[in-house]
């Protein structure tokens, strides 16, 4: 019987995940059966799959409790990749504090929790940071939804954004806007099976003062990028610091600070786009690594 793999998605993401066609083709070429299944499909028989590969369950951020319960249930029926401890840890950006405490270069990150005085939280953040602009985003979020860039002086506008998230029971992440991203973009360093696979440049996403995207994710400008040795080193240090062993897939998003040091913006271990279309052979690498774990 052929190996069967579920490529986990969401109804809202159908047709939007550019990684799916090359991944389906690569599994087929390897002699395996792969099919797209929505994570919340009530009729899905997860036990008939040898593995469930998390790909584009991009609506989970508004339903985190439900999603994490699904993660545990499916992991009891088949091999979930990446596994539940990774998903639980990575779903909330409070992990950035843990990595920063480990001595890793992380974009400075502060959090305001529901029930907190957001005015005091913002004042404290601005007292510590000299940035001309800042980014406000939910601690549990994806696709730049509910994320905005604000001028340091736009205090009233920033507080409205923070209060909207806090009133919805969502923790808020504050980070300085590193202006080098406007010219250099981000570097997304992608590892498959524990090894470096490829990297891309992501153009700047957040126009100053613009409302957050209403779509499932903000449009991205993606091009091929050869990462610097310092970027590869930071990505490897970040992944080596995790307590999970070699992961099937990981995307390390880096931005250079004013001194040119690559800093971790986000660590994508749950459902990241891996940009197979920009790296020939990368979908095949993920398929090979997945099948090796099932062997």
N, C-alpha and C positions, 0 to 999 in steps of 0.2 A: 504494500500500500504506500502511495506517495505521501511524503511529509506534507502536512497541511498547516498553513500559517494564516492567522487573522491579522490583517493590517487595520489597527484600531483607529477609527476616525469619528466624526460627528456629522449629523445631518447638515448642520450649518456650513460644514467645510467641504461638502461634496462638490467636486469639480474645481476646488480652489487650491488643493495641495499638489503643487507641481512635482513633488517627489514621487507621487503614487504611480504614474505610468511607467517610469524607468524601473521602479521597484517591482511592480507586477511582472514586467518583462524579464527582469533578472531572475526572479524566483522561477518563472516558467522555463527559462533557459537552463536552470540548474536542475530541472526535473521535479520541482516542488510545486504544490498547489497553494496559491495565495489569493485571498479575497478580502475586499474591504468590508468591515463590519462596524457599525456605529456602536460606541461604547455603551449607550443607554438603550440599545435595541432590546425590548423585553422578550422577544422570541429567539434571541441568539443562543445557540447551543455551544458554549465556549469549550465544553469538554471534548468536542469532536476535533479540536485543533491541537496540534502538538505545541504550538506557541501562540501567544498574542503579542504582537509587536506594536507598541504605542507609537502612533505617528501623528495624527492631527485631531486629537480630542480637544480642540481649541476652545470649546465652550465650558470646560470644567471649572474655570476660575470663578464663575458665578454660582457654582453648585459644588463647592469643594467637599463638603461633608458627604454628599451623595456619591461623588466621584471616588473618594478614598474608600468608602464602603464597597463600591464596585471593584476597586483595585484588590481589596482583600478577598472578595468572593471569587473573582476570576483567577487569582493566583492559587486558590485552593483547587481549581479545576484544570489548570494548564500552566505552562511556563509563561509568566508575564515578564516582558523585557521593555525597559529596565524594571527590576523587581520592586516590590512594595516599599522596602525601607528607603530606597533611592527616591521614589516618587514622593513619599511622605515628606522627606527632608527637603527636597528641591521645590516643592509646590509653593513654599512660602519664602519670600526673599529675606526673611530674618537670618537665613543661612549666611548672608554676607557678613554679619557681625561675627559669626563663628570663624569664618575664614580670615577676617581682618585680625582677630585676636591670635590667630596662628602665625601672624607675621607676614601674610601674603599681601601684595599690593592690590588693594581694593578701592574703587571709587568711594570717597567718604560717604557714609550712609547713616542716617538718623531715622528713627521711627516715632510716629505718634500713634498711640493706641486709642481705640474707641473709649469715650468717656474722658479723655484727656483735654486739657485746655490747649486748643490748637494755637491760640495766639502766643502762649508761653513757649510751646514747642517750636514754633517758627522763629521766635525771638532768640531762643537758645541756639538754634541751628545757625542763624545768621551771625550770631556773636562768634561762633567758632569758624565760620567759613567766610573768606573774602571774595567769593564769587560774585560776578556781576549779574549772573542769572542762575536759576535753579530749576530742577525737575521735580515735579510732584507726581507720584504714581501709587497705585495700590500695592500693598505687600504681596497680595495674591492677584496676579494679573498676567495677561499675555497679549501679544500683538499690538502693544502700545495703546490698548483700550484704556480709557480713563486716565491717560497720561498726558501732562502738559508741561511746557517750558514757560517759565515766568521770569520777568525782570525782577531783580532784587528789590527794586523800589515799588513794585506792584503788590504791595502787601494786602490790600483789600481783595484783589482778584485771587491771590494765592490762598487767602483764608477761606474764600467761598469754595474753592476747589477742595481744600482739605476738609472743610466741614461737610461737604456733600458726601465724601467717602466715609468719614468718621460716623456720620449720622446713619449711614447704611450698615454700620457695624464692621467696617473694613479698616484694617491698619493701614497707615500711610507711610510711605517711604520718601524721604527728602534726600536729594543728592545735588551737589554743585553741577552746573552744566559746564563740561570741559570744552572750551571753545575750539580746541584743535580739531574736534570732530567735524566742524564745518568744512575744513579743507581736506582732512585726512580720512574722514569716515571712521567706522569701526572695523576691526578685524575679527572675523568669526573663525576660530581655529577648531577644526572638526577632527575628532578621533573616532576610530572604529576598531572594535576589538582590543582596545587599549593602546593602539598605535596611531600616530598622526596619519591622516588620510589626505586632507586638502584644506584650503582656506579660501575665504571670499572677503571682499570689501563690501560693507553695508554703508550706503550713503546716509547723511543726516536725515532724521525722521521728523523732528519736532520744530516747526517754524515758531518763532517767538510770538506768544500771545494767541496762537491759533487754537481753536477748540480741539478736543481729542477726537479721534476717528470714531465714526458711527458704525464702521464696518467690523467684520470679525477680526481683521488685522489691518494696520496701516500699510499702504503701498510701499514697497521697498525698491531701492535702486541697488542691484546686486551685480558686481563684476568680480572676475577672478583676481586674486591677490596672492603673491608669494609672501608669506609672513616673514618678518625679521627673526633673526636668531633669538633676540630678547623676547619676542612675543611667543615663540615656541617654548622657550624656557619657562616663562610665566605660566603658560597653559599646562605644561607638564608638572610644574610645582603644585598648581592648584589641584590637578587630578590626583597627584601622588598623596596629597594631604587628606583625601577622602577615605573613610573607613569601609568602603564598599568593594575594594579590589578592582580589577580591570573591568570597566563597563563596556557593554556592547556598543553603545554610542554615547558621545558627549560633544557638546558644542560650547566652547569657551569664548565669550564675547569680550573683547578688549578695546579700550580707548587709551590713547596716550595723554598723560597729564601735561601741565605747562612745562615740566622739566624733560618731557619726552619719554617718561617711563610708562610702559604698558601697564594698565590697571584693569582689574576685573570689573566689568559692568554687570554682567549676569552670567550665570553658569546654567546652561540649558541641558538638563538630563532627563526630562520627562517626555516632551513631545516636540522637539525642535525641528524646524526645517533644516535639512542637511544639504540642500542645493546641489543635488546630483547632476543637474543639467549643466553645471559649471565645472564639473570634474569627471571626465570620462573614466569609467571603471569603478567609480565610487559606489554606485548602487550594487554592483557585483560584489564589492568588498563587504558591504553590509550583509548581503545574502549569504556569502561564504562564512562570515563570522557567526551569523544566526544559525545556519545549519551545523556548524562545528559544535555549537553549544548543545544541539539536540542529538548529536551523534552518540 
